[in-house]
Amino acid sequence: MTRTTYYTATTLDGFIADPDDSLAWLLRQPQDEGGGPQSYDDFIKRIGALVMGSTTYEWVLAHLERTGEEWFYSQPSWVMTSRDLPVPGGADVRFASGPVTDVYDALRDAAGDLDIWVVGGGDLAGQFADAGLLDDVIVSVAPVTLGAGRPLLPRRLELRLVETAPNGAFVTARYEVDGPLLEDRAG
């Protein structure tokens, strides 16, 4: 069964990027050689489709331009935006706007027997949670505080801890999403 997962890293104070959308704090953190717990290499093998917001997509485009690297993903990738944005050569990028429920069936069909990755950001993951379509949150917590920036997941949710482990400088955790906070549920 296809699961939808928000897989990300965060600072200890709960930000996925600084106020200028920089990830410099993240990119300098050491990780276990050969992957380790909750590693990206193990995670990406289970992913059949991706979805990201336009800020994340534009960060990736700028990173590719700066480094000369090629598009990272072989999976079909949706970008939630209402703007016209460029597509890197060879990338399977599709643009969509509106509610995440409007693209979910296409994501699930493209993923097949694999999973969907909500790449970023926190508000997009929150939109999937609001629609009852977010199954897991996998987060690597870095030993850094920023004091401000893009929040990890700006929603009130009940999560159930499934697994924790250290990986290099990070503490990793996998949670299953139970839904809105109990006090926020109707009825």
N, CA, C and O of each residue as an XYZ file, in Angstrom:
748
protein
N       0.841     -1.171      0.000
C       0.000      0.000      0.000
C       0.894      1.245      0.000
O       1.842      1.340      0.779
N       0.587      2.165     -0.856
C       1.357      3.400     -0.974
C       1.161      4.265      0.265
O       0.038      4.509      0.707
N       2.284      4.721      0.813
C       2.260      5.619      1.960
C       2.816      6.965      1.533
O       3.657      7.041      0.637
N       2.348      8.023      2.173
C       2.836      9.374      1.907
C       3.660      9.807      3.111
O       3.175      9.823      4.243
N       4.927     10.161      2.844
C       5.881     10.452      3.914
C       6.500     11.829      3.726
O       6.915     12.197      2.627
N       6.554     12.568      4.802
C       7.305     13.820      4.862
C       8.650     13.459      5.464
O       8.746     13.194      6.663
N       9.700     13.446      4.632
C      11.057     13.081      5.039
C      11.887     14.341      4.960
O      12.032     14.929      3.888
N      12.442     14.768      6.103
C      13.132     16.048      6.127
C      14.134     16.098      7.270
O      14.241     15.169      8.070
N      14.850     17.185      7.324
C      15.733     17.470      8.454
C      15.274     18.783      9.073
O      14.667     19.626      8.412
N      15.578     18.933     10.354
C      15.183     20.123     11.073
C      16.263     20.510     12.072
O      17.086     19.690     12.479
N      16.238     21.757     12.447
C      17.089     22.207     13.543
C      16.434     21.803     14.857
O      15.260     21.433     14.886
N      17.183     21.874     15.922
C      16.644     21.531     17.229
C      15.457     22.408     17.595
O      14.564     21.966     18.317
N      15.435     23.653     17.105
C      14.314     24.539     17.404
C      13.224     24.516     16.330
O      12.372     25.404     16.300
N      13.241     23.511     15.449
C      12.100     23.252     14.588
C      12.028     23.995     13.270
O      10.931     24.278     12.789
N      13.170     24.320     12.668
C      13.158     25.001     11.365
C      13.841     24.141     10.306
O      14.861     23.505     10.568
N      13.258     24.132      9.100
C      13.831     23.353      7.994
C      14.725     24.199      7.099
O      15.475     23.663      6.284
N      14.650     25.508      7.245
C      15.509     26.442      6.512
C      15.571     27.728      7.323
O      14.683     28.012      8.126
N      16.626     28.497      7.104
C      16.725     29.768      7.824
C      15.822     30.810      7.153
O      15.197     30.493      6.141
N      15.730     32.027      7.672
C      14.825     33.024      7.089
C      15.121     33.353      5.616
O      14.247     33.853      4.908
N      16.349     33.072      5.155
C      16.710     33.315      3.751
C      16.628     32.041      2.913
O      17.142     32.004      1.795
N      15.985     30.994      3.442
C      15.839     29.691      2.790
C      17.170     28.978      2.588
O      17.288     28.130      1.703
N      18.166     29.307      3.390
C      19.463     28.629      3.311
C      19.429     27.314      4.082
O      18.797     27.197      5.132
N      20.133     26.328      3.522
C      20.312     25.037      4.183
C      21.769     24.808      4.564
O      22.176     23.671      4.803
N      22.556     25.876      4.620
C      23.978     25.736      4.950
C      24.165     24.996      6.269
O      25.084     24.187      6.398
N      23.307     25.264      7.248
C      23.374     24.598      8.548
C      23.245     23.088      8.405
O      23.862     22.342      9.165
N      22.450     22.628      7.441
C      22.194     21.207      7.228
C      23.336     20.533      6.475
O      23.768     19.438      6.835
N      23.813     21.189      5.441
C      24.767     20.565      4.538
C      26.133     20.319      5.174
O      26.931     19.557      4.629
N      26.416     20.941      6.306
C      27.708     20.714      6.967
C      27.649     19.647      8.061
O      28.662     19.382      8.708
N      26.479     19.027      8.281
C      26.332     18.037      9.350
C      26.832     16.662      8.899
O      26.453     16.196      7.824
N      27.671     16.011      9.695
C      28.132     14.665      9.330
C      27.041     13.620      9.522
O      26.231     13.700     10.446
N      27.042     12.635      8.621
C      26.142     11.487      8.721
C      26.979     10.221      8.720
O      28.151     10.240      8.344
N      26.365      9.109      9.147
C      27.064      7.828      9.161
C      27.493      7.436      7.758
O      26.734      7.595      6.802
N      28.712      6.924      7.637
C      29.182      6.371      6.365
C      28.302      5.171      6.008
O      27.933      4.390      6.884
N      27.967      5.025      4.729
C      27.153      3.890      4.302
C      25.689      4.020      4.642
O      24.944      3.046      4.533
N      25.258      5.192      5.049
C      23.829      5.404      5.262
C      23.434      5.573      6.704
O      23.177      6.692      7.149
N      23.379      4.482      7.447
C      22.942      4.546      8.828
C      21.427      4.620      8.938
O      20.728      4.583      7.925
N      20.907      4.724     10.174
C      19.461      4.757     10.399
C      18.780      5.915      9.663
O      19.297      7.032      9.623
N      17.638      5.632      9.094
C      16.809      6.608      8.375
C      17.594      7.311      7.262
O      17.333      8.478      6.967
N      18.532      6.625      6.656
C      19.371      7.254      5.635
C      18.578      7.567      4.372
O      17.605      6.891      4.039
N      19.019      8.598      3.690
C      18.415      8.994      2.419
C      18.507      7.861      1.398
O      17.538      7.591      0.689
N      19.659      7.197      1.318
C      19.844      6.134      0.323
C      18.829      5.016      0.495
O      18.288      4.517     -0.492
N      18.565      4.617      1.727
C      17.552      3.587      1.973
C      16.148      4.118      1.709
O      15.306      3.416      1.149
N      15.904      5.351      2.111
C      14.580      5.950      1.947
C      14.201      6.085      0.471
O      13.105      5.684      0.080
N      15.087      6.641     -0.348
C      14.745      6.951     -1.738
C      14.441      5.692     -2.551
O      13.730      5.774     -3.552
N      14.953      4.546     -2.152
C      14.673      3.279     -2.851
C      13.201      2.910     -2.759
O      12.696      2.158     -3.593
N      12.511      3.431     -1.754
C      11.091      3.115     -1.547
C      10.151      4.152     -2.157
O       8.935      4.062     -1.982
N      10.705      5.142     -2.875
C       9.900      6.259     -3.366
C       9.608      6.117     -4.851
O      10.510      5.890     -5.657
N       8.330      6.254     -5.200
C       7.908      6.159     -6.597
C       7.472      7.486     -7.192
O       7.398      7.613     -8.414
N       7.180      8.481     -6.356
C       6.767      9.809     -6.823
C       7.069     10.818     -5.730
O       7.070     10.495     -4.542
N       7.330     12.063     -6.164
C       7.655     13.141     -5.232
C       6.734     14.320     -5.467
O       6.205     14.515     -6.561
N       6.555     15.105     -4.406
C       5.824     16.359     -4.525
C       6.531     17.386     -3.649
O       6.935     17.086     -2.526
N       6.674     18.601     -4.177
C       7.347     19.662     -3.432
C       6.676     20.983     -3.723
O       5.962     21.133     -4.715
N       6.917     21.944     -2.839
C       6.438     23.292     -3.065
C       7.387     24.048     -3.973
O       8.495     23.589     -4.250
N       6.948     25.207     -4.436
C       7.763     25.976     -5.375
C       9.026     26.531     -4.736
O      10.039     26.675     -5.422
N       9.002     26.849     -3.442
C      10.213     27.346     -2.783
C      11.279     26.263     -2.760
O      12.447     26.537     -3.038
N      10.892     25.040     -2.433
C      11.834     23.919     -2.442
C      12.360     23.688     -3.853
O      13.561     23.503     -4.052
N      11.461     23.698     -4.826
C      11.874     23.474     -6.214
C      12.866     24.543     -6.675
O      13.872     24.231     -7.312
N      12.581     25.789     -6.351
C      13.493     26.864     -6.751
C      14.835     26.754     -6.035
O      15.865     27.103     -6.612
N      14.846     26.273     -4.783
C      16.100     26.034     -4.092
C      16.898     24.952     -4.828
O      18.103     25.098     -5.035
N      16.219     23.864     -5.222
C      16.892     22.785     -5.955
C      17.459     23.316     -7.269
O      18.605     23.023     -7.610
N      16.664     24.097     -8.012
C      17.158     24.661     -9.277
C      18.394     25.526     -9.058
O      19.361     25.422     -9.813
N      18.376     26.374     -8.040
C      19.524     27.232     -7.747
C      20.740     26.396     -7.351
O      21.867     26.707     -7.736
N      20.503     25.335     -6.582
C      21.595     24.446     -6.186
C      22.206     23.765     -7.414
O      23.428     23.668     -7.528
N      21.367     23.299     -8.320
C      21.867     22.654     -9.532
C      22.694     23.622    -10.367
O      23.743     23.259    -10.901
N      22.219     24.844    -10.475
C      22.941     25.858    -11.246
C      24.286     26.191    -10.595
O      25.300     26.340    -11.278
N      24.276     26.304     -9.285
C      25.484     26.658     -8.541
C      26.544     25.558     -8.598
O      27.738     25.841     -8.700
N      26.096     24.299     -8.532
C      27.033     23.174     -8.432
C      27.310     22.483     -9.764
O      28.287     21.744     -9.889
N      26.451     22.723    -10.762
C      26.604     22.024    -12.031
C      26.094     20.593    -12.000
O      26.282     19.840    -12.955
N      25.450     20.220    -10.903
C      24.879     18.876    -10.792
C      23.650     18.753    -11.692
O      23.091     19.748    -12.153
N      23.248     17.502    -11.928
C      22.032     17.230    -12.688
C      20.883     16.969    -11.721
O      21.084     16.779    -10.521
N      19.672     16.964    -12.277
C      18.462     16.707    -11.497
C      18.659     15.449    -10.660
O      19.140     14.436    -11.167
N      18.293     15.507     -9.388
C      18.561     14.434     -8.434
C      17.676     13.195     -8.604
O      18.092     12.091     -8.251
N      16.488     13.360     -9.128
C      15.449     12.345     -8.975
C      15.111     11.664    -10.292
O      14.988     12.319    -11.327
N      14.960     10.345    -10.245
C      14.498      9.604    -11.417
C      12.973      9.464    -11.395
O      12.365      9.141    -12.415
N      12.369      9.700    -10.257
C      10.922      9.559    -10.094
C      10.187     10.773    -10.673
O      10.738     11.873    -10.718
N       8.942     10.567    -11.114
C       8.123     11.720    -11.490
C       7.969     12.648    -10.283
O       7.748     12.198     -9.158
N       8.090     13.948    -10.540
C       8.080     14.932     -9.459
C       7.061     16.025     -9.760
O       7.085     16.639    -10.826
N       6.175     16.253     -8.812
C       5.186     17.317     -8.935
C       5.669     18.525     -8.158
O       6.255     18.394     -7.084
N       5.420     19.701     -8.709
C       5.716     20.955     -8.040
C       4.402     21.709     -7.910
O       3.724     21.976     -8.902
N       4.052     22.046     -6.676
C       2.826     22.783     -6.419
C       3.116     24.269     -6.595
O       3.795     24.882     -5.771
N       2.596     24.840     -7.679
C       2.830     26.249     -7.977
C       1.801     26.723     -8.979
O       1.208     25.928     -9.709
N       1.596     28.024     -9.006
C       0.740     28.611    -10.046
C       1.589     29.404    -11.041
O       1.055     30.050    -11.943
N       2.911     29.351    -10.873
C       3.821     30.099    -11.750
C       4.437     29.190    -12.801
O       4.481     27.970    -12.642
N       4.914     29.809    -13.883
C       5.675     29.079    -14.891
C       7.125     29.020    -14.439
O       7.761     30.058    -14.254
N       7.651     27.820    -14.261
C       9.020     27.638    -13.814
C       9.760     26.739    -14.799
O       9.131     25.913    -15.461
N      11.071     26.879    -14.910
C      11.833     26.048    -15.841
C      11.911     24.600    -15.363
O      11.700     24.302    -14.187
N      12.217     23.710    -16.303
C      12.402     22.295    -16.000
C      13.802     21.893    -16.444
O      14.169     22.111    -17.598
N      14.589     21.308    -15.542
C      15.928     20.855    -15.940
C      15.846     19.770    -17.010
O      14.901     18.981    -17.028
N      16.827     19.732    -17.891
C      16.860     18.721    -18.937
C      16.809     17.319    -18.357
O      17.526     17.007    -17.406
N      15.963     16.476    -18.927
C      15.856     15.091    -18.507
C      15.006     14.850    -17.275
O      14.807     13.700    -16.883
N      14.502     15.902    -16.657
C      13.709     15.747    -15.436
C      12.236     15.527    -15.787
O      11.704     16.149    -16.706
N      11.595     14.643    -15.049
C      10.153     14.415    -15.190
C       9.449     15.254    -14.135
O       9.081     14.756    -13.070
N       9.266     16.541    -14.447
C       8.654     17.488    -13.520
C       7.293     17.885    -14.066
O       7.148     18.206    -15.245
N       6.303     17.857    -13.191
C       4.933     18.217    -13.547
C       4.476     19.303    -12.583
O       4.771     19.240    -11.390
N       3.771     20.278    -13.086
C       3.324     21.393    -12.259
C       1.835     21.261    -11.984
O       1.063     20.838    -12.844
N       1.447     21.629    -10.770
C       0.044     21.573    -10.381
C      -0.225     22.710     -9.409
O       0.678     23.194     -8.726
N      -1.475     23.124     -9.360
C      -1.889     24.127     -8.383
C      -3.215     23.681     -7.797
O      -3.862     22.767     -8.310
N      -3.604     24.331     -6.728
C      -4.853     23.977     -6.075
C      -4.623     23.042     -4.910
O      -3.490     22.862     -4.465
N      -5.695     22.445     -4.413
C      -5.588     21.559     -3.253
C      -4.755     20.310     -3.564
O      -4.764     19.813     -4.691
N      -4.039     19.811     -2.553
C      -3.230     18.607     -2.751
C      -4.098     17.404     -3.091
O      -3.626     16.448     -3.705
N      -5.359     17.451     -2.696
C      -6.261     16.351     -3.032
C      -6.445     16.228     -4.543
O      -6.758     15.148     -5.044
N      -6.253     17.329     -5.271
C      -6.401     17.299     -6.730
C      -5.267     16.547     -7.417
O      -5.452     16.073     -8.538
N      -4.101     16.420     -6.787
C      -2.961     15.729     -7.407
C      -2.669     14.383     -6.756
O      -1.841     13.621     -7.254
N      -3.331     14.088     -5.663
C      -2.993     12.880     -4.915
C      -3.161     11.607     -5.740
O      -2.287     10.741     -5.704
N      -4.245     11.472     -6.470
C      -4.459     10.243     -7.262
C      -3.360     10.063     -8.302
O      -2.890      8.947     -8.522
N      -2.951     11.150     -8.941
C      -1.862     11.066     -9.932
C      -0.558     10.661     -9.253
O       0.192      9.848     -9.793
N      -0.280     11.218     -8.076
C       0.914     10.831     -7.318
C       0.885      9.349     -6.978
O       1.869      8.638     -7.181
N      -0.245      8.889     -6.461
C      -0.377      7.480     -6.066
C      -0.246      6.563     -7.276
O       0.404      5.521     -7.191
N      -0.855      6.936     -8.401
C      -0.748      6.118     -9.611
C       0.693      6.052    -10.101
O       1.167      4.991    -10.506
N       1.390      7.187    -10.064
C       2.785      7.220    -10.515
C       3.685      6.418     -9.576
O       4.645      5.793    -10.027
N       3.387      6.429     -8.287
C       4.204      5.707     -7.307
C       4.059      4.201     -7.443
O       4.980      3.455     -7.110
N       2.898      3.745     -7.936
C       2.683      2.303     -8.070
C       2.741      1.623     -6.715
O       2.013      1.995     -5.795
N       3.610      0.624     -6.593
C       3.754     -0.115     -5.333
C       4.709      0.572     -4.363
O       4.952      0.067     -3.267
N       5.247      1.714     -4.759
C       6.184      2.437     -3.905
C       5.469      3.584     -3.190
O       4.246      3.698     -3.270
N       6.211      4.416     -2.507
C       5.632      5.471     -1.688
C       5.775      6.848     -2.314
O       6.482      7.025     -3.306
N       5.093      7.819     -1.720
C       5.125      9.226     -2.133
C       5.945      9.991     -1.099
O       5.765      9.814      0.106
N       6.848     10.844     -1.585
C       7.656     11.675     -0.695
C       7.226     13.128     -0.822
O       7.304     13.712     -1.903
N       6.775     13.705      0.273
C       6.552     15.140      0.351
C       7.908     15.739      0.696
O       8.344     15.689      1.846
N       8.579     16.310     -0.316
C       9.949     16.786     -0.161
C       9.986     18.056      0.691
O      10.876     18.199      1.530
N       9.087     18.935      0.507
C       9.093     20.176      1.279
C       8.091     21.128      0.692
O       7.626     20.973     -0.437
N       7.794     22.055      1.441
C       8.187     22.369      2.797
C       7.133     21.941      3.793
O       6.251     21.127      3.520
N       7.279     22.542      4.976
C       6.423     22.174      6.082
C       4.954     22.460      5.846
O       4.098     21.671      6.246
N       4.647     23.584      5.196
C       3.240     23.897      4.940
C       2.633     22.906      3.950
O       1.472     22.526      4.101
N       3.393     22.479      2.939
C       2.882     21.494      1.990
C       2.601     20.172      2.706
O       1.559     19.556      2.485
N       3.523     19.739      3.557
C       3.278     18.523      4.341
C       2.026     18.705      5.197
O       1.238     17.773      5.358
N       1.845     19.911      5.748
C       0.656     20.200      6.530
C      -0.626     20.111      5.722
O      -1.658     19.677      6.233
N      -0.565     20.520      4.460
C      -1.745     20.407      3.598
C      -2.121     18.943      3.383
O      -3.304     18.601      3.366
N      -1.109     18.072      3.219
C      -1.393     16.639      3.104
C      -1.981     16.118      4.406
O      -2.911     15.312      4.385
N      -1.448     16.572      5.544
C      -1.988     16.157      6.841
C      -3.428     16.634      7.005
O      -4.284     15.880      7.468
N      -3.699     17.892      6.625
C      -5.061     18.433      6.723
C      -6.061     17.585      5.950
O      -7.208     17.427      6.367
N      -5.616     17.043      4.822
C      -6.492     16.233      3.963
C      -6.530     14.771      4.389
O      -7.205     13.960      3.754
N      -5.812     14.422      5.463
C      -5.770     13.030      5.916
C      -4.924     12.147      5.021
O      -5.114     10.931      5.000
N      -3.992     12.735      4.279
C      -3.192     11.990      3.297
C      -1.724     11.835      3.689
O      -0.940     11.305      2.902
N      -1.334     12.279      4.876
C       0.043     12.137      5.326
C       0.111     10.985      6.316
O      -0.546     11.006      7.356
N       0.917      9.974      5.980
C       1.008      8.781      6.816
C       2.164      8.824      7.806
O       2.021      8.402      8.954
N       3.324      9.340      7.352
C       4.537      9.284      8.171
C       5.284     10.600      8.124
O       5.211     11.343      7.146
N       6.003     10.874      9.199
C       6.967     11.965      9.262
C       8.283     11.332      9.699
O       8.376     10.740     10.774
N       9.297     11.465      8.848
C      10.641     11.008      9.192
C      11.503     12.257      9.253
O      11.630     12.987      8.270
N      12.093     12.494     10.416
C      12.828     13.731     10.617
C      14.192     13.442     11.238
O      14.319     12.616     12.143
N      15.198     14.132     10.737
C      16.539     14.093     11.311
C      16.778     15.440     11.978
O      16.735     16.484     11.326
N      17.028     15.408     13.274
C      17.197     16.635     14.054
C      18.687     16.939     14.188
O      19.454     16.140     14.726
N      19.078     18.109     13.688
C      20.476     18.535     13.716
C      20.776     19.321     14.988
O      19.888     19.976     15.534
N      22.019     19.262     15.463
C      22.401     19.995     16.663
C      22.688     21.463     16.352
O      23.801     21.954     16.541
N      21.660     22.140     15.875
C      21.761     23.537     15.456
C      20.456     24.217     15.863
O      19.392     23.601     15.802
N      20.528     25.473     16.276
C      19.323     26.288     16.447
C      19.473     27.525     15.575
O      20.568     28.067     15.427
N      18.364     27.961     15.003
C      18.365     29.126     14.117
C      17.613     30.318     14.695
O      17.898     31.462     14.343
N      16.662     30.060     15.573
C      15.889     31.143     16.165
C      14.744     31.636     15.303
O      13.804     32.248     15.811
N      14.811     31.379     14.009
C      13.749     31.782     13.078
C      13.977     31.061     11.767
O      15.062     30.540     11.509
N      12.948     31.036     10.945
C      13.067     30.406      9.635
C      11.776     29.745      9.208
O      10.690     30.111      9.656
N      11.916     28.761      8.328
C      10.761     28.010      7.832
C      10.441     26.886      8.815
O      11.291     26.036      9.076
N       9.217     26.872      9.366
C       8.893     25.869     10.380
C       8.808     24.451      9.808
O       8.458     24.245      8.646
N       9.137     23.492     10.658
C       9.127     22.080     10.300
C       7.757     21.628      9.806
O       7.650     21.072      8.713
N       6.723     21.856     10.585
C       5.380     21.372     10.234
C       4.364     22.224     10.985
O       3.970     21.889     12.102
N       3.940     23.326     10.371
C       3.074     24.271     11.075
C       1.610     23.798     11.166
O       0.705     24.413     10.601
N       1.412     22.712     11.879
C       0.087     22.154     12.108
C       0.029     21.592     13.515
O       1.061     21.336     14.135
N      -1.192     21.399     14.019
C      -1.411     20.771     15.317
C      -1.796     19.320     15.054
O      -2.930     19.027     14.676
N      -0.831     18.409     15.261
C      -1.033     17.003     14.920
C      -0.647     16.088     16.075
O       0.233     16.402     16.878
N      -1.321     14.959     16.136
C      -0.918     13.862     17.014
C      -0.065     12.924     16.177
O      -0.481     12.480     15.107
N       1.136     12.624     16.674
C       2.051     11.706     16.007
C       2.378     10.575     16.968
O       2.387     10.769     18.184
N       2.649      9.393     16.422
C       3.023      8.239     17.241
C       4.453      7.850     16.891
O       4.744      7.511     15.744
N       5.344      7.899     17.875
C       6.742      7.557     17.663
C       6.872      6.073     17.344
O       6.360      5.228     18.079
N       7.562      5.755     16.242
C       7.758      4.381     15.815
C       9.212      3.950     15.990
O       9.490      2.799     16.325
N      10.137      4.883     15.761
C      11.550      4.503     15.774
C      12.418      5.732     15.998
O      12.104      6.812     15.497
N      13.510      5.580     16.747
C      14.524      6.624     16.886
C      15.899      5.985     16.781
O      16.077      4.808     17.093
N      16.873      6.778     16.337
C      18.255      6.301     16.263
C      19.174      7.482     15.993
O      18.747      8.479     15.411
N      20.432      7.381     16.410
C      21.409      8.401     16.020
C      21.940      8.103     14.615
O      22.038      6.945     14.209
N      22.278      9.157     13.889
C      22.948      9.020     12.597
C      23.905     10.198     12.467
O      23.482     11.317     12.176
N      25.177      9.950     12.678
C      26.153     11.033     12.660
C      25.789     12.078     13.692
O      25.610     11.761     14.868
N      25.678     13.323     13.257
C      25.321     14.422     14.157
C      23.822     14.471     14.464
O      23.399     15.217     15.347
N      23.027     13.696     13.755
C      21.569     13.770     13.850
C      20.982     12.762     14.832
O      21.559     11.705     15.086
N      19.826     13.116     15.374
C      18.926     12.171     16.020
C      17.788     11.996     15.036
O      17.125     12.969     14.677
N      17.552     10.767     14.593
C      16.489     10.533     13.618
C      15.271      9.943     14.327
O      15.390      9.235     15.327
N      14.111     10.253     13.783
C      12.868      9.725     14.349
C      11.869      9.487     13.227
O      11.776     10.264     12.276
N      11.134      8.407     13.359
C      10.035      8.124     12.421
C       8.753      8.077     13.232
O       8.653      7.384     14.245
N       7.767      8.844     12.749
C       6.462      8.937     13.399
C       5.374      8.540     12.409
O       5.506      8.774     11.207
N       4.308      7.945     12.910
C       3.090      7.772     12.127
C       2.141      8.896     12.523
O       2.082      9.292     13.687
N       1.407      9.398     11.550
C       0.471     10.498     11.778
C      -0.872      9.929     12.215
O      -1.483      9.134     11.501
N      -1.330     10.349     13.404
C      -2.633      9.915     13.902
C      -3.749     10.876     13.506
O      -4.916     10.486     13.488
N      -3.412     12.124     13.190
C      -4.410     13.108     12.801
C      -4.289     14.362     13.636
O      -3.285     14.565     14.319
N      -5.307     15.204     13.586
C      -5.278     16.451     14.361
C      -5.145     16.153     15.852
O      -5.458     15.052     16.307
N      -4.679     17.147     16.606
C      -4.634     16.997     18.061
C      -6.002     16.565     18.563
O      -7.025     16.999     18.033
N      -6.029     15.723     19.571
C      -7.292     15.223     20.087
C      -8.256     16.355     20.434
O      -9.448     16.263     20.142
N      -7.747     17.427     21.060
C      -8.630     18.526     21.451
C      -9.160     19.315     20.271
O     -10.101     20.095     20.423
N      -8.566     19.125     19.084
C      -9.029     19.833     17.886
C     -10.021     19.018     17.062
O     -10.598     19.533     16.104
N     -10.222     17.764     17.421
C     -11.112     16.907     16.639
C     -12.555     17.191     17.009
O     -12.889     17.364     18.181
N     -13.402     17.237     15.998
C     -14.835     17.505     16.216
C     -15.486     16.285     16.861
O     -15.090     15.144     16.622
N     -16.484     16.555     17.676
C     -17.305     15.478     18.161
C     -17.018     15.002     19.489
O     -17.679     14.083     19.971
